[in-house]
């Protein structure tokens, strides 16, 4: 019988230890859609947190043993190598804060759709004039 190799992604799913913030966010997004930054209390939507994750992952971490964790509720934390030392960075937003984040996401999506439609209309008109 052939031995199956475990990929880093499979290991992360089994252990809940994610090597980068983006992978942890992908798992957290299955449990929550808005988070509160524990240091400032600022609310982040999934879209905003994805942008944050991309920037965060560009910076090398100091400790090669550190990893990200995701709680059952969707909180995202960083551990220096031992789970009980996890510092929770983002916790799920609930109630009015979550609802406000959803409204902001809806407004951002509508704005982006309007911009795309305006660009498409301008491109169509330019093509028709030629």
mmCIF file of the C-alpha atoms, coordinates in Angstrom:
data_MODEL
# 
_entry.id   MODEL 
# 
loop_
_atom_site.group_PDB 
_atom_site.id 
_atom_site.type_symbol 
_atom_site.label_atom_id 
_atom_site.label_alt_id 
_atom_site.label_comp_id 
_atom_site.label_asym_id 
_atom_site.label_entity_id 
_atom_site.label_seq_id 
_atom_site.pdbx_PDB_ins_code 
_atom_site.Cartn_x 
_atom_site.Cartn_y 
_atom_site.Cartn_z 
_atom_site.occupancy 
_atom_site.B_iso_or_equiv 
_atom_site.pdbx_formal_charge 
_atom_site.auth_seq_id 
_atom_site.auth_comp_id 
_atom_site.auth_asym_id 
_atom_site.auth_atom_id 
_atom_site.pdbx_PDB_model_num 
ATOM 1   C CA . UNK A 1 1   ? 0.000   0.000  0.000   1.00 0.00 ? 1   UNK A CA 1 
ATOM 2   C CA . UNK A 1 2   ? 1.322   3.412  -1.012  1.00 0.00 ? 2   UNK A CA 1 
ATOM 3   C CA . UNK A 1 3   ? 1.969   5.903  1.762   1.00 0.00 ? 3   UNK A CA 1 
ATOM 4   C CA . UNK A 1 4   ? 0.013   9.116  1.294   1.00 0.00 ? 4   UNK A CA 1 
ATOM 5   C CA . UNK A 1 5   ? 1.979   12.318 1.834   1.00 0.00 ? 5   UNK A CA 1 
ATOM 6   C CA . UNK A 1 6   ? 0.357   14.932 4.060   1.00 0.00 ? 6   UNK A CA 1 
ATOM 7   C CA . UNK A 1 7   ? 0.486   18.402 2.562   1.00 0.00 ? 7   UNK A CA 1 
ATOM 8   C CA . UNK A 1 8   ? 0.962   21.529 4.728   1.00 0.00 ? 8   UNK A CA 1 
ATOM 9   C CA . UNK A 1 9   ? -2.642  22.495 3.956   1.00 0.00 ? 9   UNK A CA 1 
ATOM 10  C CA . UNK A 1 10  ? -3.946  19.120 5.170   1.00 0.00 ? 10  UNK A CA 1 
ATOM 11  C CA . UNK A 1 11  ? -1.861  19.414 8.325   1.00 0.00 ? 11  UNK A CA 1 
ATOM 12  C CA . UNK A 1 12  ? -3.197  22.915 8.976   1.00 0.00 ? 12  UNK A CA 1 
ATOM 13  C CA . UNK A 1 13  ? -6.788  21.694 8.685   1.00 0.00 ? 13  UNK A CA 1 
ATOM 14  C CA . UNK A 1 14  ? -6.131  18.770 11.009  1.00 0.00 ? 14  UNK A CA 1 
ATOM 15  C CA . UNK A 1 15  ? -4.291  20.733 13.696  1.00 0.00 ? 15  UNK A CA 1 
ATOM 16  C CA . UNK A 1 16  ? -5.916  24.148 13.359  1.00 0.00 ? 16  UNK A CA 1 
ATOM 17  C CA . UNK A 1 17  ? -2.426  25.662 13.073  1.00 0.00 ? 17  UNK A CA 1 
ATOM 18  C CA . UNK A 1 18  ? -2.202  27.908 10.018  1.00 0.00 ? 18  UNK A CA 1 
ATOM 19  C CA . UNK A 1 19  ? 1.188   29.091 8.703   1.00 0.00 ? 19  UNK A CA 1 
ATOM 20  C CA . UNK A 1 20  ? -0.154  32.442 7.477   1.00 0.00 ? 20  UNK A CA 1 
ATOM 21  C CA . UNK A 1 21  ? -2.928  34.866 8.264   1.00 0.00 ? 21  UNK A CA 1 
ATOM 22  C CA . UNK A 1 22  ? -4.689  34.351 4.918   1.00 0.00 ? 22  UNK A CA 1 
ATOM 23  C CA . UNK A 1 23  ? -5.211  30.639 5.564   1.00 0.00 ? 23  UNK A CA 1 
ATOM 24  C CA . UNK A 1 24  ? -6.534  31.359 9.053   1.00 0.00 ? 24  UNK A CA 1 
ATOM 25  C CA . UNK A 1 25  ? -8.880  33.991 7.625   1.00 0.00 ? 25  UNK A CA 1 
ATOM 26  C CA . UNK A 1 26  ? -10.219 31.543 5.039   1.00 0.00 ? 26  UNK A CA 1 
ATOM 27  C CA . UNK A 1 27  ? -11.174 29.176 7.862   1.00 0.00 ? 27  UNK A CA 1 
ATOM 28  C CA . UNK A 1 28  ? -12.538 31.986 10.055  1.00 0.00 ? 28  UNK A CA 1 
ATOM 29  C CA . UNK A 1 29  ? -14.749 33.189 7.194   1.00 0.00 ? 29  UNK A CA 1 
ATOM 30  C CA . UNK A 1 30  ? -16.661 29.910 7.410   1.00 0.00 ? 30  UNK A CA 1 
ATOM 31  C CA . UNK A 1 31  ? -17.684 30.946 10.925  1.00 0.00 ? 31  UNK A CA 1 
ATOM 32  C CA . UNK A 1 32  ? -17.956 34.761 10.902  1.00 0.00 ? 32  UNK A CA 1 
ATOM 33  C CA . UNK A 1 33  ? -18.133 37.650 8.424   1.00 0.00 ? 33  UNK A CA 1 
ATOM 34  C CA . UNK A 1 34  ? -17.086 40.626 10.547  1.00 0.00 ? 34  UNK A CA 1 
ATOM 35  C CA . UNK A 1 35  ? -14.453 40.951 13.262  1.00 0.00 ? 35  UNK A CA 1 
ATOM 36  C CA . UNK A 1 36  ? -13.298 43.368 15.939  1.00 0.00 ? 36  UNK A CA 1 
ATOM 37  C CA . UNK A 1 37  ? -9.572  44.178 16.136  1.00 0.00 ? 37  UNK A CA 1 
ATOM 38  C CA . UNK A 1 38  ? -8.787  43.550 19.804  1.00 0.00 ? 38  UNK A CA 1 
ATOM 39  C CA . UNK A 1 39  ? -6.137  46.297 20.044  1.00 0.00 ? 39  UNK A CA 1 
ATOM 40  C CA . UNK A 1 40  ? -8.335  49.165 18.833  1.00 0.00 ? 40  UNK A CA 1 
ATOM 41  C CA . UNK A 1 41  ? -11.942 47.958 18.797  1.00 0.00 ? 41  UNK A CA 1 
ATOM 42  C CA . UNK A 1 42  ? -12.214 48.744 15.067  1.00 0.00 ? 42  UNK A CA 1 
ATOM 43  C CA . UNK A 1 43  ? -14.634 46.578 13.117  1.00 0.00 ? 43  UNK A CA 1 
ATOM 44  C CA . UNK A 1 44  ? -13.431 44.825 9.956   1.00 0.00 ? 44  UNK A CA 1 
ATOM 45  C CA . UNK A 1 45  ? -15.596 43.216 7.300   1.00 0.00 ? 45  UNK A CA 1 
ATOM 46  C CA . UNK A 1 46  ? -14.400 40.083 5.515   1.00 0.00 ? 46  UNK A CA 1 
ATOM 47  C CA . UNK A 1 47  ? -13.262 42.211 2.556   1.00 0.00 ? 47  UNK A CA 1 
ATOM 48  C CA . UNK A 1 48  ? -11.311 44.612 4.762   1.00 0.00 ? 48  UNK A CA 1 
ATOM 49  C CA . UNK A 1 49  ? -9.745  41.779 6.727   1.00 0.00 ? 49  UNK A CA 1 
ATOM 50  C CA . UNK A 1 50  ? -8.696  40.041 3.503   1.00 0.00 ? 50  UNK A CA 1 
ATOM 51  C CA . UNK A 1 51  ? -6.807  43.197 2.484   1.00 0.00 ? 51  UNK A CA 1 
ATOM 52  C CA . UNK A 1 52  ? -5.248  43.317 5.970   1.00 0.00 ? 52  UNK A CA 1 
ATOM 53  C CA . UNK A 1 53  ? -4.245  39.651 5.684   1.00 0.00 ? 53  UNK A CA 1 
ATOM 54  C CA . UNK A 1 54  ? -2.470  40.181 2.373   1.00 0.00 ? 54  UNK A CA 1 
ATOM 55  C CA . UNK A 1 55  ? -0.369  43.003 3.843   1.00 0.00 ? 55  UNK A CA 1 
ATOM 56  C CA . UNK A 1 56  ? 0.270   41.092 7.076   1.00 0.00 ? 56  UNK A CA 1 
ATOM 57  C CA . UNK A 1 57  ? 1.459   37.974 5.249   1.00 0.00 ? 57  UNK A CA 1 
ATOM 58  C CA . UNK A 1 58  ? 4.052   39.987 3.296   1.00 0.00 ? 58  UNK A CA 1 
ATOM 59  C CA . UNK A 1 59  ? 5.996   40.659 6.516   1.00 0.00 ? 59  UNK A CA 1 
ATOM 60  C CA . UNK A 1 60  ? 8.142   37.801 7.816   1.00 0.00 ? 60  UNK A CA 1 
ATOM 61  C CA . UNK A 1 61  ? 7.310   36.690 11.348  1.00 0.00 ? 61  UNK A CA 1 
ATOM 62  C CA . UNK A 1 62  ? 10.107  36.714 13.912  1.00 0.00 ? 62  UNK A CA 1 
ATOM 63  C CA . UNK A 1 63  ? 9.462   33.298 15.413  1.00 0.00 ? 63  UNK A CA 1 
ATOM 64  C CA . UNK A 1 64  ? 9.613   30.416 12.934  1.00 0.00 ? 64  UNK A CA 1 
ATOM 65  C CA . UNK A 1 65  ? 7.498   28.280 15.274  1.00 0.00 ? 65  UNK A CA 1 
ATOM 66  C CA . UNK A 1 66  ? 4.564   30.677 15.448  1.00 0.00 ? 66  UNK A CA 1 
ATOM 67  C CA . UNK A 1 67  ? 1.250   29.912 13.799  1.00 0.00 ? 67  UNK A CA 1 
ATOM 68  C CA . UNK A 1 68  ? -2.268  31.290 13.553  1.00 0.00 ? 68  UNK A CA 1 
ATOM 69  C CA . UNK A 1 69  ? -5.283  29.677 15.172  1.00 0.00 ? 69  UNK A CA 1 
ATOM 70  C CA . UNK A 1 70  ? -9.024  30.005 14.603  1.00 0.00 ? 70  UNK A CA 1 
ATOM 71  C CA . UNK A 1 71  ? -11.534 29.429 17.382  1.00 0.00 ? 71  UNK A CA 1 
ATOM 72  C CA . UNK A 1 72  ? -14.818 27.604 16.930  1.00 0.00 ? 72  UNK A CA 1 
ATOM 73  C CA . UNK A 1 73  ? -16.553 31.000 16.770  1.00 0.00 ? 73  UNK A CA 1 
ATOM 74  C CA . UNK A 1 74  ? -14.160 32.404 14.156  1.00 0.00 ? 74  UNK A CA 1 
ATOM 75  C CA . UNK A 1 75  ? -11.724 34.395 16.317  1.00 0.00 ? 75  UNK A CA 1 
ATOM 76  C CA . UNK A 1 76  ? -8.231  34.645 14.821  1.00 0.00 ? 76  UNK A CA 1 
ATOM 77  C CA . UNK A 1 77  ? -5.144  34.552 17.003  1.00 0.00 ? 77  UNK A CA 1 
ATOM 78  C CA . UNK A 1 78  ? -1.400  34.124 16.778  1.00 0.00 ? 78  UNK A CA 1 
ATOM 79  C CA . UNK A 1 79  ? 0.489   31.619 18.885  1.00 0.00 ? 79  UNK A CA 1 
ATOM 80  C CA . UNK A 1 80  ? 4.238   31.738 19.526  1.00 0.00 ? 80  UNK A CA 1 
ATOM 81  C CA . UNK A 1 81  ? 4.290   27.934 19.320  1.00 0.00 ? 81  UNK A CA 1 
ATOM 82  C CA . UNK A 1 82  ? 2.131   26.879 22.265  1.00 0.00 ? 82  UNK A CA 1 
ATOM 83  C CA . UNK A 1 83  ? -1.649  27.043 21.943  1.00 0.00 ? 83  UNK A CA 1 
ATOM 84  C CA . UNK A 1 84  ? -2.266  28.278 25.483  1.00 0.00 ? 84  UNK A CA 1 
ATOM 85  C CA . UNK A 1 85  ? -0.176  31.396 24.729  1.00 0.00 ? 85  UNK A CA 1 
ATOM 86  C CA . UNK A 1 86  ? -2.363  32.415 21.772  1.00 0.00 ? 86  UNK A CA 1 
ATOM 87  C CA . UNK A 1 87  ? -2.999  36.163 21.521  1.00 0.00 ? 87  UNK A CA 1 
ATOM 88  C CA . UNK A 1 88  ? -6.410  36.706 19.957  1.00 0.00 ? 88  UNK A CA 1 
ATOM 89  C CA . UNK A 1 89  ? -6.078  39.454 17.342  1.00 0.00 ? 89  UNK A CA 1 
ATOM 90  C CA . UNK A 1 90  ? -9.586  39.492 15.843  1.00 0.00 ? 90  UNK A CA 1 
ATOM 91  C CA . UNK A 1 91  ? -12.786 38.347 17.534  1.00 0.00 ? 91  UNK A CA 1 
ATOM 92  C CA . UNK A 1 92  ? -16.127 37.967 15.752  1.00 0.00 ? 92  UNK A CA 1 
ATOM 93  C CA . UNK A 1 93  ? -18.302 41.071 15.744  1.00 0.00 ? 93  UNK A CA 1 
ATOM 94  C CA . UNK A 1 94  ? -21.833 40.545 17.002  1.00 0.00 ? 94  UNK A CA 1 
ATOM 95  C CA . UNK A 1 95  ? -24.997 42.604 17.249  1.00 0.00 ? 95  UNK A CA 1 
ATOM 96  C CA . UNK A 1 96  ? -24.933 46.218 16.091  1.00 0.00 ? 96  UNK A CA 1 
ATOM 97  C CA . UNK A 1 97  ? -21.222 46.171 15.202  1.00 0.00 ? 97  UNK A CA 1 
ATOM 98  C CA . UNK A 1 98  ? -21.707 43.157 12.933  1.00 0.00 ? 98  UNK A CA 1 
ATOM 99  C CA . UNK A 1 99  ? -24.812 44.711 11.354  1.00 0.00 ? 99  UNK A CA 1 
ATOM 100 C CA . UNK A 1 100 ? -22.934 47.969 10.692  1.00 0.00 ? 100 UNK A CA 1 
ATOM 101 C CA . UNK A 1 101 ? -20.098 46.017 9.035   1.00 0.00 ? 101 UNK A CA 1 
ATOM 102 C CA . UNK A 1 102 ? -22.642 44.224 6.809   1.00 0.00 ? 102 UNK A CA 1 
ATOM 103 C CA . UNK A 1 103 ? -24.203 47.549 5.798   1.00 0.00 ? 103 UNK A CA 1 
ATOM 104 C CA . UNK A 1 104 ? -20.758 48.944 4.946   1.00 0.00 ? 104 UNK A CA 1 
ATOM 105 C CA . UNK A 1 105 ? -19.974 45.851 2.858   1.00 0.00 ? 105 UNK A CA 1 
ATOM 106 C CA . UNK A 1 106 ? -23.287 46.203 1.041   1.00 0.00 ? 106 UNK A CA 1 
ATOM 107 C CA . UNK A 1 107 ? -22.560 49.889 0.303   1.00 0.00 ? 107 UNK A CA 1 
ATOM 108 C CA . UNK A 1 108 ? -19.034 49.061 -0.904  1.00 0.00 ? 108 UNK A CA 1 
ATOM 109 C CA . UNK A 1 109 ? -20.367 46.338 -3.219  1.00 0.00 ? 109 UNK A CA 1 
ATOM 110 C CA . UNK A 1 110 ? -23.052 48.622 -4.650  1.00 0.00 ? 110 UNK A CA 1 
ATOM 111 C CA . UNK A 1 111 ? -20.457 51.350 -5.252  1.00 0.00 ? 111 UNK A CA 1 
ATOM 112 C CA . UNK A 1 112 ? -18.104 48.895 -6.993  1.00 0.00 ? 112 UNK A CA 1 
ATOM 113 C CA . UNK A 1 113 ? -20.968 47.573 -9.159  1.00 0.00 ? 113 UNK A CA 1 
ATOM 114 C CA . UNK A 1 114 ? -21.958 51.105 -10.167 1.00 0.00 ? 114 UNK A CA 1 
ATOM 115 C CA . UNK A 1 115 ? -18.358 51.903 -11.104 1.00 0.00 ? 115 UNK A CA 1 
ATOM 116 C CA . UNK A 1 116 ? -18.075 48.734 -13.192 1.00 0.00 ? 116 UNK A CA 1 
ATOM 117 C CA . UNK A 1 117 ? -21.357 49.460 -14.946 1.00 0.00 ? 117 UNK A CA 1 
ATOM 118 C CA . UNK A 1 118 ? -20.228 53.032 -15.703 1.00 0.00 ? 118 UNK A CA 1 
ATOM 119 C CA . UNK A 1 119 ? -16.930 51.755 -17.114 1.00 0.00 ? 119 UNK A CA 1 
ATOM 120 C CA . UNK A 1 120 ? -18.717 49.156 -19.246 1.00 0.00 ? 120 UNK A CA 1 
ATOM 121 C CA . UNK A 1 121 ? -21.160 51.763 -20.540 1.00 0.00 ? 121 UNK A CA 1 
ATOM 122 C CA . UNK A 1 122 ? -18.320 54.150 -21.397 1.00 0.00 ? 122 UNK A CA 1 
ATOM 123 C CA . UNK A 1 123 ? -16.425 51.379 -23.199 1.00 0.00 ? 123 UNK A CA 1 
ATOM 124 C CA . UNK A 1 124 ? -19.558 50.422 -25.167 1.00 0.00 ? 124 UNK A CA 1 
ATOM 125 C CA . UNK A 1 125 ? -20.200 54.031 -26.190 1.00 0.00 ? 125 UNK A CA 1 
ATOM 126 C CA . UNK A 1 126 ? -16.563 54.471 -27.233 1.00 0.00 ? 126 UNK A CA 1 
ATOM 127 C CA . UNK A 1 127 ? -16.745 51.294 -29.349 1.00 0.00 ? 127 UNK A CA 1 
ATOM 128 C CA . UNK A 1 128 ? -20.006 52.406 -30.980 1.00 0.00 ? 128 UNK A CA 1 
ATOM 129 C CA . UNK A 1 129 ? -18.511 55.791 -31.952 1.00 0.00 ? 129 UNK A CA 1 
ATOM 130 C CA . UNK A 1 130 ? -15.630 54.124 -33.732 1.00 0.00 ? 130 UNK A CA 1 
# 
